[in-house]
C-alpha cells in the first residue's frame, strides 16, 4: 500500500503539468514577435487590392456631367428625385454643378485608392472617418504599428477611400464638452437624441461612462465636424507649405472662451478676432533657414489652458537672385553696418506694433501706375563688391522723380520723416501687424495719424538716402518681418 502512494502522486503531478502546458503551447503559437517602428508612411502594398470586406458600406456616387439634371440622373439610376435630394441633403431647386458628386440611393460603390494631404490637427482616426473607413484600415494600408504617428502638414497619406470616390465625405456633427454630472443619457436628452445614436456616433456603448472635459460628437447633418482636441472647432492654413518671403495666414476657432496664442518656430502668433474665430498672419523671412518648423496653437480661459495643437510645417527655399550694386564715393559712409543697425533698430519699434483692427479689404494695389520693377524682393545684395550680408527687403519700381505714389490699401500713417539710409520715408499701418513702407521719397503728402484710403496720393518718387537713381522702394512687413509685396497684389489676405 505504501509503495502505491508515490506512484499515484507522480501520475497526478504529471497530469497537472500537462494541463498547464497546453495553454502555454497555444500562447507560444499565437503570440507574434513585435514589429519594428515604421518612421514614415509607406505606399499601399498589394494587400490593398484584396476584396473589400465591407463593400456594402460604400455608397454609389455619380459625377454630374454637362447637360444633366436631377430628373435625368434619377431616371438613369431608377430612383426618384426626392430620394436623391434626401440622401444628399439638397433642397428642391438647388442647382447642380458639372463635376459635383451625388450619392445615389441603393446599390454600392467601389473602394478607391487615393492620397490625403494632412492639415493641422489631423489624426489618422479623423482621416479615416472622412473617407468612410476605419482607423485599422488606414494603419494597415500604411504599414504602421501605431495609431497616432507624428504627421507632417502637407504630407500625403495613402488611403483606401470608401466614400464612393477619391474625395472626402466630411463628417457632420457638433462638438460638446462634457460637464460635471453629465451622463450619456443626460447629454442625449439635452440634444433630443436617442442615447444609442449618441453612443454610436462616439464609438461607445449606451452605458459607457463619460468624464468632465471629454469631447463628444453630437450628430447634426448641417454642420461639418473636425476631429480636433478638446474644444477646437477648426484650424486652417493659407498654405500647407511655406517658403522664404511668403505670408502665412492661420485661422482658428474654439468652443471655449478666451483668446488663442501660439508660435511658428520662434515667432509668436498674435491673433485677432476674425469672422467666427481668430486669425494670425506670419511673415517668413527671406533668410529663414529651410527645414521643418514646429507650429503650436494654445490659448486659455478662466477654466484653464486649451488643449494644445501641435504640427510640423516644411519651409522651403525660394530661388532669389543676387544683386550687385555699385555706389559712388559720396555714399560710401552709408554702407557702415553700424548705420544700418541703428536705423533698423529704430524702425523695429514702429514696424513691430500690433493692432487688432483690419483696415484693408481685398487685394493690395501697386503703389505706382507704372510698375517697371528694377529690383525684386529677396535678392541677395553686394555693395561695391563687398560680402553678401543682406537681402533686398522690398520691391524697387523704376519711375521718374516726382511720380505720384498711391496708397495700396486703407490704413493709418504712423511715420513720415527723413532717415539716413532710406531717405524720405513714409510708413502706413494696415492693421493685424501689417505695415507698408515707402523709401527714397522726394516729398511726403500725408502726416502721422492721418487715415488714408486705397488709391490716395501719399508721396512722390525721389532718390534720397542710399539710392543711385530715382525709384520707389516698397516694403511690406508683418510684425517687422519683410515679405514679398507682390503676393499681396495677387491674393487677398487674411
Secondary structure, DSSP 8 states (H G I E B T S, - for coil): -HHHHHHHHHHHHHHHHHHHHHHHHHHHHH---------S-----GGGGS--TTGGGS-EEEE--TT--HHHHHHHHT--HHHHHHHTT--TT----TT-EEEESSS----EEEEEE--TT--HHHHHHHTT--HHHHHHHTT-S-SS---BTT-EEEEEE-SSSSS----B-EEEE--TT--HHHHHHHTT--HHHHHHHTT--TT----TT-EEEE--TTSB----STTEEEEEES-SEEETT-EEEEEEEESSSSEEEEEETTEE---EEETTEEEEEEE--TT---EEEEEEEEEEETTEE---EEEEEEEE-----EEEE---GGGGGGG-HHHHHHHHHHHHHHHT---S-----S----SSSS-EEEE-TT-EEEETT----EE--EEEEE--TT-EEE-SS-EEEEEEEEETTTEEEEEEEEETTEEEEEEEEEEE---TT-EE-TT-EEEEEB--SS-SSSEEEEEEEETTEEE-THHHHHS---
